């Protein structure tokens, strides 16, 4: 049977015929085709000024690379993957909108796409990563919420798939990451409270399996040491990654014979739970109990009193992670793709109790 080639409607043919080619883009810029291609794909040997010039002209002309053609030519599908583990707790859900928006902005500027999948627990997360790799759905992964010893890292290293972590791990050999210095925030929180006259300060950490918990505890200890305050291990608790947990752990601290006059929380969500524990004990946050959180949850600004916190720009974080991953996919070494930034202190009323 003779194959019949379907003809496009006139409007469709005209639209396709008007699509500018990379040759036309190169001619308009006065650059070689190779330079234009490398600029569009963010290769490190092309200067930032040339990359921006090429992108601006491509946008002006309406040039867009055909993804299937790129895949055939480069072996890439021009997509990065993000697998969200929603099985353990919902601590990262309030940030997802800005986080995903930041990633999408970065990949869209390079005509790439973001593939998002969800998993229910660690085992399912690893299976999802394997499936996306086997099906060649993505060229690399962004890994949120790093663990101290992360099985995702071992898997992707074994498979030879590029990845970047939002956070750090105990073993950073061959690892690219973007992270916020949570340890510095915890240290500064203690110093802020010590400056106000607090000497008995409690600490509620997050889940101990996550590397951020190790770093934030380290920062809390450094703050106590730098302030010259005695460290009472009984005032340091872990597992505060929900409001209910913050309430329970806060009550445990406030039930002590000599309770703390201030509490530093590794997560805002736990700090908001401490508010309820304080209320049940007849204490008023911001008057006779100081509380400081970390994350910059929108909800923290509407608590009574508004929570003093260290804010993380999740949109910026998403953009940086995507940019580092794309650079790695284009040949840069993971060890050269690491970035640390500071959280921003937002002083409100919850820490002013002395």
DOKOL-292752 format. One record per residue (C-alpha): residue in one letter; y, x, z. Coordinates in steps of 0.02 Angstrom, whole numbers. Layout:
N
   type        y        x        z
      A        Y        X        Z
...
END
This chain:
354
   type        y        x        z
      X        0        0        0
      X      169       68      -48
      X      284       95       98
      X      445        0       88
      X      597       93      153
      X      711      -25      245
      X      890      -15      187
      X     1031      -23      310
      X     1163     -157      287
      X     1318      -94      200
      X     1416      -87      363
      X     1278       16      445
      X     1268      136      299
      X     1455      157      298
      X     1457      192      485
      X     1321      324      467
      X     1406      403      317
      X     1568      419      414
      X     1488      510      561
      X     1565      685      563
      X     1444      830      551
      X     1443      992      648
      X     1493     1080      488
      X     1649      972      475
      X     1686     1003      658
      X     1666     1191      634
      X     1781     1189      483
      X     1914     1090      576
      X     1910     1215      719
      X     1899     1371      612
      X     1744     1425      708
      X     1566     1463      656
      X     1436     1327      671
      X     1341     1432      798
      X     1494     1453      909
      X     1529     1266      905
      X     1348     1226      947
      X     1345     1348     1092
      X     1510     1283     1157
      X     1448     1103     1154
      X     1290     1155     1246
      X     1388     1251     1379
      X     1316     1424     1344
      X     1386     1557     1463
      X     1437     1677     1323
      X     1571     1554     1263
      X     1738     1558     1355
      X     1792     1404     1454
      X     1948     1388     1344
      X     1843     1384     1184
      X     1721     1259     1260
      X     1863     1142     1306
      X     1944     1162     1136
      X     1780     1118     1048
      X     1748      968     1161
      X     1924      903     1135
      X     1908      916      945
      X     1735      837      948
      X     1804      690     1047
      X     1952      675      930
      X     1840      673      776
      X     1708      562      854
      X     1573      694      836
      X     1414      664      936
      X     1254      765      915
      X     1101      665      868
      X      986      682     1018
      X      824      675      919
      X      886      810      801
      X      931      920      949
      X      760      890     1028
      X      671      946      869
      X      781     1098      851
      X      790     1159     1032
      X      637     1081     1114
      X      754      994     1236
      X      769      807     1264
      X      947      830     1330
      X      915      738     1492
      X      910      788     1675
      X      809      698     1808
      X      847      632     1981
      X      705      561     2087
      X      764      465     2240
      X      642      449     2384
      X      682      280     2461
      X      527      271     2567
      X      579      357     2729
      X      753      295     2773
      X      913      236     2690
      X     1028      375     2750
      X     1082      427     2575
      X     1103      254     2499
      X     1288      232     2545
      X     1327      387     2442
      X     1226      348     2286
      X     1362      264     2183
      X     1484      410     2192
      X     1344      540     2184
      X     1267      468     2026
      X     1439      441     1949
      X     1478      626     1974
      X     1316      680     1892
      X     1341      558     1748
      X     1516      620     1714
      X     1458      800     1703
      X     1310      766     1588
      X     1407      645     1478
      X     1538      779     1441
      X     1397      878     1359
      X     1317      728     1272
      X     1168      733     1390
      X     1095      590     1491
      X     1036      561     1669
      X      863      490     1702
      X      846      412     1875
      X      679      366     1954
      X      635      307     2129
      X      487      349     2239
      X      412      276     2396
      X      373      424     2506
      X      345      611     2480
      X      177      595     2391
      X      247      469     2267
      X      399      580     2241
      X      291      727     2189
      X      187      617     2074
      X      345      551     1993
      X      409      727     1963
      X      242      774     1884
      X      243      620     1773
      X      419      654     1708
      X      370      834     1672
      X      207      787     1583
      X      295      655     1478
      X      435      777     1433
      X      565      651     1489
      X      687      779     1561
      X      735      962     1546
      X      768      992     1730
      X      793      908     1899
      X      922      885     2035
      X      834      881     2204
      X      929      787     2340
      X      904      811     2528
      X      817      978     2538
      X      680     1010     2665
      X      658     1171     2762
      X      495     1201     2667
      X      510     1092     2513
      X      352     1048     2414
      X      459      993     2266
      X      522     1172     2249
      X      344     1240     2247
      X      294     1113     2114
      X      441     1147     1997
      X      424     1336     2015
      X      240     1322     1970
      X      281     1213     1819
      X      424     1327     1765
      X      548     1182     1761
      X      732     1215     1800
      X      801     1132     1956
      X      948     1137     2075
      X      946     1080     2256
      X     1078      982     2347
      X     1060     1086     2504
      X      966     1244     2548
      X      788     1288     2596
      X      716     1424     2708
      X      655     1519     2555
      X      793     1529     2423
      X      705     1653     2308
      X      727     1590     2130
      X      823     1437     2191
      X      989     1370     2128
      X     1086     1260     2249
      X     1248     1173     2290
      X     1281     1135     2472
      X     1414     1090     2598
      X     1429     1200     2752
      X     1371     1073     2881
      X     1343     1214     3005
      X     1528     1260     2997
      X     1574     1078     3027
      X     1466     1066     3183
      X     1539     1228     3249
      X     1717     1167     3219
      X     1677      999     3300
      X     1625     1087     3460
      X     1780     1197     3457
      X     1892     1046     3432
      X     1814      960     3583
      X     1818     1117     3689
      X     2003     1136     3650
      X     2029      961     3720
      X     1945     1012     3883
      X     1765      955     3858
      X     1634     1069     3935
      X     1480      957     3931
      X     1447      915     3750
      X     1293      826     3681
      X     1218      843     3507
      X     1120      714     3406
      X     1037      793     3254
      X      954      712     3103
      X      772      724     3049
      X      702      895     3089
      X      604      905     2925
      X      768      921     2829
      X      849     1092     2814
      X     1023     1022     2851
      X      962      983     3028
      X      917     1165     3058
      X     1086     1222     2991
      X     1187     1095     3090
      X     1097     1138     3251
      X     1135     1321     3217
      X     1318     1276     3194
      X     1322     1176     3356
      X     1248     1322     3452
      X     1374     1441     3373
      X     1516     1326     3425
      X     1457     1319     3606
      X     1439     1508     3609
      X     1609     1538     3531
      X     1691     1416     3653
      X     1607     1506     3798
      X     1518     1348     3856
      X     1345     1342     3936
      X     1214     1267     3822
      X     1110     1128     3900
      X      957     1103     3790
      X      926      933     3870
      X     1085      870     3786
      X     1019      914     3611
      X      915      776     3531
      X      842      749     3356
      X      797      602     3246
      X      966      516     3232
      X      963      460     3050
      X      991      273     3077
      X     1108      168     3183
      X      962      111     3290
      X      910      291     3320
      X     1089      341     3361
      X     1097      197     3485
      X      934      247     3567
      X      974      433     3577
      X     1152      401     3632
      X     1089      292     3774
      X      967      430     3822
      X     1110      554     3837
      X     1224      435     3931
      X     1085      390     4053
      X     1078      568     4120
      X     1132      602     4298
      X     1273      709     4228
      X     1305      636     4054
      X     1405      723     3920
      X     1589      679     3899
      X     1577      710     3713
      X     1440      693     3581
      X     1432      778     3410
      X     1322      689     3282
      X     1247      770     3127
      X     1265      603     3036
      X     1398      467     3043
      X     1264      333     3046
      X     1201      401     3213
      X     1378      414     3281
      X     1405      229     3246
      X     1248      193     3346
      X     1319      294     3491
      X     1467      173     3494
      X     1349       33     3544
      X     1264      139     3677
      X     1435      182     3751
      X     1486        0     3755
      X     1326      -45     3848
      X     1368       87     3979
      X     1544       21     4001
      X     1619      172     3913
      X     1756      167     3783
      X     1744      287     3636
      X     1909      376     3615
      X     1954      352     3798
      X     1815      411     3912
      X     1688      469     3782
      X     1727      576     3630
      X     1620      559     3472
      X     1625      660     3310
      X     1517      626     3157
      X     1480      703     2988
      X     1470      630     2811
      X     1628      528     2790
      X     1540      359     2775
      X     1666      225     2720
      X     1607      122     2867
      X     1665      256     2988
      X     1846      221     2948
      X     1828       40     3001
      X     1742       68     3168
      X     1839       37     3329
      X     1908      164     3357
      X     1898      246     3185
      X     1772      388     3188
      X     1828      568     3176
      X     1713      645     3046
      X     1687      784     2920
      X     1691      707     2747
      X     1586      760     2597
      X     1648      724     2420
      X     1490      654     2342
      X     1564      631     2169
      X     1616      814     2163
      X     1446      864     2232
      X     1358      770     2092
      X     1467      851     1960
      X     1435     1026     2029
      X     1247     1001     2040
      X     1237      939     1861
      X     1346     1082     1798
      X     1238     1213     1886
      X     1078     1136     1818
      X     1143     1130     1639
      X     1194     1313     1651
      X     1020     1357     1713
      X      939     1259     1572
      X     1047     1359     1452
      X      979     1524     1515
      X     1073     1579     1671
      X      973     1643     1819
      X      950     1525     1968
      X     1006     1662     2088
      X     1175     1667     1999
      X     1199     1479     2015
      X     1237     1447     2198
      X     1390     1367     2273
      X     1444     1325     2451
      X     1597     1222     2499
      X     1669     1156     2662
      X     1672      977     2723
      X     1845      904     2756
      X     1889      861     2936
      X     1962      686     2952
      X     2044      671     3122
      X     2048      493     3185
      X     2039      424     3362
      X     1859      440     3421
      X     1872      621     3481
      X     2029      596     3586
      X     1958      555     3757
      X     2030      692     3866
END
